[in-house]
């Protein structure tokens, strides 16, 4: 792609470095911003800078938060005995959008993937084990995408938690293998949580 301006080229390159953004889309976004008032562009830039500088992670569940304890963990209306384990914040948002889950969460921060150099120690797995040991948790729901990495992570978590005395469940597999939770429609995702099954059942098949 030929650019008439080095400044334009630099801006397009920065946008196209984002996931899912090609150069044509990046160019369209940059040209859109060029047509906006300076105050609007500054507002856009400041929002990103403030996000990066001030964002926090909940001390309990590791979800993205504005405070040390997120709104979900601090809510008196949530069932603190029920913990839903997810890969990242996108999955929390997807499940919350179903409006069917009233427990709390634990965000792993990724999945075990030896090919990518991600091991159990790179995730918040030990923090989850501590929560189960120290809290009043009765059930852990493993709401993790049906991928190779997801299944590996689920099995590892099961081995870490199976002797803790808590019930360990997985979401019903109405979700196709290879599917990621954030892309599943709300009705299917809500039903998969509502019809969750004990993880042990999947080991006997």
C-alpha positions as a LaTeX table, in Angstrom:
\begin{tabular}{lrrr}
\hline
Residue & $x$ (\AA) & $y$ (\AA) & $z$ (\AA) \\
\hline
Unk1 & 0.00 & 0.00 & 0.00 \\
Unk2 & 1.43 & 3.36 & $-1.07$ \\
Unk3 & 1.00 & 6.31 & 1.29 \\
Unk4 & 1.19 & 9.98 & 0.48 \\
Unk5 & 2.26 & 10.76 & 4.04 \\
Unk6 & 4.67 & 9.10 & 6.47 \\
Unk7 & 2.45 & 10.21 & 9.35 \\
Unk8 & $-0.52$ & 8.50 & 7.73 \\
Unk9 & 1.55 & 5.35 & 7.12 \\
Unk10 & 2.71 & 5.23 & 10.75 \\
Unk11 & $-0.85$ & 5.58 & 12.06 \\
Unk12 & $-2.13$ & 2.85 & 9.72 \\
Unk13 & 0.70 & 0.53 & 10.77 \\
Unk14 & $-0.20$ & 1.00 & 14.44 \\
Unk15 & $-3.88$ & 0.21 & 13.84 \\
Unk16 & $-3.10$ & $-2.79$ & 11.60 \\
Unk17 & $-0.99$ & $-4.27$ & 14.41 \\
Unk18 & $-4.23$ & $-4.84$ & 16.35 \\
Unk19 & $-5.83$ & $-8.33$ & 16.17 \\
Unk20 & $-8.22$ & $-8.72$ & 13.25 \\
Unk21 & $-7.38$ & $-5.34$ & 11.71 \\
Unk22 & $-5.95$ & $-5.44$ & 8.19 \\
Unk23 & $-4.34$ & $-2.47$ & 6.43 \\
Unk24 & $-7.51$ & $-1.51$ & 4.52 \\
Unk25 & $-9.58$ & $-1.44$ & 7.71 \\
Unk26 & $-6.78$ & 0.40 & 9.50 \\
Unk27 & $-6.68$ & 3.01 & 6.74 \\
Unk28 & $-10.44$ & 3.49 & 6.95 \\
Unk29 & $-10.22$ & 4.01 & 10.72 \\
Unk30 & $-7.33$ & 6.46 & 10.45 \\
Unk31 & $-9.08$ & 8.50 & 7.75 \\
Unk32 & $-12.20$ & 8.57 & 9.91 \\
Unk33 & $-10.21$ & 9.98 & 12.82 \\
Unk34 & $-8.61$ & 12.55 & 10.51 \\
Unk35 & $-12.08$ & 13.86 & 9.70 \\
Unk36 & $-12.99$ & 14.29 & 13.38 \\
Unk37 & $-12.37$ & 17.42 & 15.46 \\
Unk38 & $-9.10$ & 17.43 & 17.40 \\
Unk39 & $-11.06$ & 17.28 & 20.67 \\
Unk40 & $-12.70$ & 13.99 & 19.62 \\
Unk41 & $-9.38$ & 12.44 & 18.63 \\
Unk42 & $-7.85$ & 13.55 & 21.93 \\
Unk43 & $-10.79$ & 12.01 & 23.80 \\
Unk44 & $-10.17$ & 8.73 & 21.95 \\
Unk45 & $-6.45$ & 8.82 & 22.69 \\
Unk46 & $-6.95$ & 9.78 & 26.34 \\
Unk47 & $-9.41$ & 6.93 & 26.88 \\
Unk48 & $-6.81$ & 4.39 & 25.75 \\
Unk49 & $-4.00$ & 6.00 & 27.75 \\
Unk50 & $-6.14$ & 6.14 & 30.88 \\
Unk51 & $-7.23$ & 2.54 & 30.38 \\
Unk52 & $-3.64$ & 1.31 & 30.15 \\
Unk53 & $-2.45$ & 3.44 & 33.08 \\
Unk54 & $-5.29$ & 3.01 & 35.56 \\
Unk55 & $-6.89$ & $-0.38$ & 34.87 \\
Unk56 & $-6.70$ & $-2.91$ & 37.69 \\
Unk57 & $-7.39$ & $-6.57$ & 38.20 \\
Unk58 & $-9.67$ & $-7.76$ & 40.98 \\
Unk59 & $-7.66$ & $-9.07$ & 43.93 \\
Unk60 & $-10.11$ & $-11.98$ & 44.31 \\
Unk61 & $-11.15$ & $-13.14$ & 40.84 \\
Unk62 & $-8.60$ & $-11.35$ & 38.57 \\
Unk63 & $-11.29$ & $-9.87$ & 36.34 \\
Unk64 & $-10.58$ & $-6.44$ & 34.88 \\
Unk65 & $-11.82$ & $-3.83$ & 37.32 \\
Unk66 & $-11.67$ & $-0.15$ & 38.27 \\
Unk67 & $-11.09$ & $-1.08$ & 41.91 \\
Unk68 & $-9.18$ & $-3.65$ & 43.97 \\
Unk69 & $-12.38$ & $-5.71$ & 44.31 \\
Unk70 & $-14.65$ & $-5.86$ & 41.26 \\
Unk71 & $-18.38$ & $-5.17$ & 41.28 \\
Unk72 & $-19.27$ & $-8.83$ & 40.95 \\
Unk73 & $-17.14$ & $-10.00$ & 43.88 \\
Unk74 & $-18.34$ & $-7.14$ & 46.09 \\
Unk75 & $-22.03$ & $-7.63$ & 45.29 \\
Unk76 & $-24.16$ & $-8.96$ & 48.15 \\
Unk77 & $-26.56$ & $-10.46$ & 45.62 \\
Unk78 & $-24.07$ & $-12.97$ & 44.19 \\
Unk79 & $-23.79$ & $-16.56$ & 45.39 \\
Unk80 & $-20.24$ & $-16.73$ & 46.79 \\
Unk81 & $-20.37$ & $-20.52$ & 47.08 \\
Unk82 & $-20.49$ & $-20.89$ & 43.28 \\
Unk83 & $-17.36$ & $-20.06$ & 41.25 \\
Unk84 & $-17.24$ & $-20.07$ & 37.47 \\
Unk85 & $-13.71$ & $-20.50$ & 36.09 \\
Unk86 & $-13.07$ & $-18.81$ & 32.73 \\
Unk87 & $-10.16$ & $-18.05$ & 30.45 \\
Unk88 & $-10.40$ & $-14.26$ & 30.38 \\
Unk89 & $-12.58$ & $-11.18$ & 30.84 \\
Unk90 & $-14.32$ & $-11.69$ & 27.48 \\
Unk91 & $-15.81$ & $-14.92$ & 28.83 \\
Unk92 & $-17.05$ & $-13.16$ & 31.98 \\
Unk93 & $-18.81$ & $-10.62$ & 29.79 \\
Unk94 & $-20.32$ & $-13.35$ & 27.58 \\
Unk95 & $-21.71$ & $-15.24$ & 30.58 \\
Unk96 & $-22.97$ & $-12.07$ & 32.28 \\
Unk97 & $-24.85$ & $-11.19$ & 29.09 \\
Unk98 & $-26.90$ & $-14.37$ & 29.44 \\
Unk99 & $-28.41$ & $-13.05$ & 32.68 \\
Unk100 & $-28.68$ & $-16.61$ & 34.01 \\
Unk101 & $-25.62$ & $-16.90$ & 36.27 \\
Unk102 & $-25.58$ & $-15.43$ & 39.77 \\
Unk103 & $-22.34$ & $-16.81$ & 41.19 \\
Unk104 & $-18.86$ & $-15.31$ & 41.12 \\
Unk105 & $-15.87$ & $-15.89$ & 38.81 \\
Unk106 & $-12.22$ & $-16.79$ & 38.63 \\
Unk107 & $-10.28$ & $-15.56$ & 35.60 \\
Unk108 & $-7.31$ & $-17.75$ & 34.67 \\
Unk109 & $-5.67$ & $-15.23$ & 32.36 \\
Unk110 & $-5.22$ & $-17.78$ & 29.58 \\
Unk111 & $-5.06$ & $-21.53$ & 28.96 \\
Unk112 & $-2.32$ & $-24.10$ & 29.39 \\
Unk113 & $-0.54$ & $-24.31$ & 26.04 \\
Unk114 & 2.94 & $-25.87$ & 25.99 \\
Unk115 & 3.27 & $-25.04$ & 22.29 \\
Unk116 & 2.98 & $-21.35$ & 23.19 \\
Unk117 & 5.12 & $-21.65$ & 26.29 \\
Unk118 & 2.18 & $-21.17$ & 28.67 \\
Unk119 & 2.28 & $-23.43$ & 31.71 \\
Unk120 & 0.16 & $-23.66$ & 34.88 \\
Unk121 & 2.47 & $-21.26$ & 36.73 \\
Unk122 & 1.70 & $-18.56$ & 34.14 \\
Unk123 & $-1.99$ & $-18.63$ & 35.07 \\
Unk124 & $-3.90$ & $-17.92$ & 38.29 \\
Unk125 & $-4.46$ & $-21.62$ & 39.01 \\
Unk126 & $-2.77$ & $-21.64$ & 42.42 \\
Unk127 & $-4.88$ & $-18.64$ & 43.45 \\
Unk128 & $-7.98$ & $-20.64$ & 42.55 \\
Unk129 & $-6.76$ & $-23.57$ & 44.65 \\
Unk130 & $-6.23$ & $-21.16$ & 47.57 \\
Unk131 & $-9.74$ & $-19.75$ & 47.16 \\
Unk132 & $-11.23$ & $-23.23$ & 47.24 \\
Unk133 & $-9.22$ & $-24.18$ & 50.34 \\
Unk134 & $-9.85$ & $-20.97$ & 52.26 \\
Unk135 & $-13.39$ & $-20.04$ & 51.27 \\
Unk136 & $-16.94$ & $-21.32$ & 51.44 \\
Unk137 & $-16.95$ & $-22.52$ & 47.85 \\
Unk138 & $-19.21$ & $-25.50$ & 47.21 \\
Unk139 & $-19.05$ & $-25.80$ & 43.43 \\
Unk140 & $-16.52$ & $-24.90$ & 40.76 \\
Unk141 & $-17.85$ & $-24.61$ & 37.20 \\
Unk142 & $-15.18$ & $-25.01$ & 34.53 \\
Unk143 & $-16.57$ & $-22.79$ & 31.76 \\
Unk144 & $-13.67$ & $-23.07$ & 29.36 \\
Unk145 & $-13.73$ & $-23.18$ & 25.56 \\
Unk146 & $-13.91$ & $-26.59$ & 23.91 \\
Unk147 & $-10.44$ & $-26.57$ & 22.38 \\
Unk148 & $-7.37$ & $-28.74$ & 22.84 \\
Unk149 & $-5.86$ & $-26.16$ & 25.18 \\
Unk150 & $-9.17$ & $-25.80$ & 26.98 \\
Unk151 & $-9.51$ & $-29.52$ & 27.60 \\
Unk152 & $-5.90$ & $-29.71$ & 28.81 \\
Unk153 & $-6.58$ & $-26.88$ & 31.26 \\
Unk154 & $-9.82$ & $-28.44$ & 32.49 \\
Unk155 & $-8.12$ & $-31.77$ & 33.16 \\
Unk156 & $-5.27$ & $-30.07$ & 35.03 \\
Unk157 & $-7.73$ & $-28.08$ & 37.16 \\
Unk158 & $-9.69$ & $-31.22$ & 37.92 \\
Unk159 & $-6.56$ & $-32.98$ & 39.18 \\
Unk160 & $-5.72$ & $-29.97$ & 41.38 \\
Unk161 & $-9.22$ & $-29.69$ & 42.87 \\
Unk162 & $-10.61$ & $-33.23$ & 42.94 \\
Unk163 & $-9.56$ & $-33.87$ & 46.56 \\
Unk164 & $-10.80$ & $-30.51$ & 47.84 \\
Unk165 & $-14.35$ & $-31.73$ & 48.54 \\
Unk166 & $-16.03$ & $-29.23$ & 46.21 \\
Unk167 & $-18.26$ & $-30.25$ & 43.31 \\
Unk168 & $-16.50$ & $-29.81$ & 39.97 \\
Unk169 & $-18.73$ & $-29.24$ & 36.94 \\
Unk170 & $-18.22$ & $-28.43$ & 33.29 \\
Unk171 & $-20.62$ & $-26.60$ & 31.02 \\
Unk172 & $-22.76$ & $-28.82$ & 28.80 \\
Unk173 & $-21.19$ & $-29.39$ & 25.42 \\
Unk174 & $-23.87$ & $-27.87$ & 23.26 \\
Unk175 & $-20.90$ & $-25.81$ & 22.17 \\
Unk176 & $-18.98$ & $-27.27$ & 19.24 \\
Unk177 & $-15.40$ & $-28.40$ & 19.73 \\
Unk178 & $-13.08$ & $-25.55$ & 18.85 \\
Unk179 & $-15.73$ & $-22.97$ & 19.73 \\
Unk180 & $-14.83$ & $-20.04$ & 21.98 \\
Unk181 & $-17.30$ & $-18.84$ & 24.60 \\
Unk182 & $-17.27$ & $-15.20$ & 23.54 \\
Unk183 & $-18.73$ & $-16.16$ & 20.13 \\
Unk184 & $-21.47$ & $-18.45$ & 21.41 \\
Unk185 & $-24.98$ & $-17.02$ & 21.37 \\
Unk186 & $-26.41$ & $-16.05$ & 24.76 \\
Unk187 & $-29.20$ & $-18.65$ & 24.80 \\
Unk188 & $-26.87$ & $-21.57$ & 24.05 \\
Unk189 & $-24.30$ & $-20.33$ & 26.56 \\
Unk190 & $-26.92$ & $-19.78$ & 29.25 \\
Unk191 & $-28.35$ & $-23.27$ & 28.75 \\
Unk192 & $-24.88$ & $-24.84$ & 28.79 \\
Unk193 & $-24.28$ & $-23.37$ & 32.25 \\
Unk194 & $-27.73$ & $-24.25$ & 33.54 \\
Unk195 & $-27.36$ & $-27.86$ & 32.35 \\
Unk196 & $-23.76$ & $-28.28$ & 33.51 \\
Unk197 & $-22.63$ & $-31.77$ & 34.44 \\
Unk198 & $-20.12$ & $-33.22$ & 36.94 \\
Unk199 & $-16.71$ & $-33.41$ & 35.30 \\
Unk200 & $-16.25$ & $-37.01$ & 36.43 \\
Unk201 & $-19.02$ & $-38.03$ & 34.02 \\
Unk202 & $-16.91$ & $-37.02$ & 31.04 \\
Unk203 & $-14.00$ & $-39.16$ & 32.24 \\
Unk204 & $-16.00$ & $-42.39$ & 32.16 \\
Unk205 & $-17.06$ & $-42.11$ & 28.53 \\
\hline
\end{tabular}
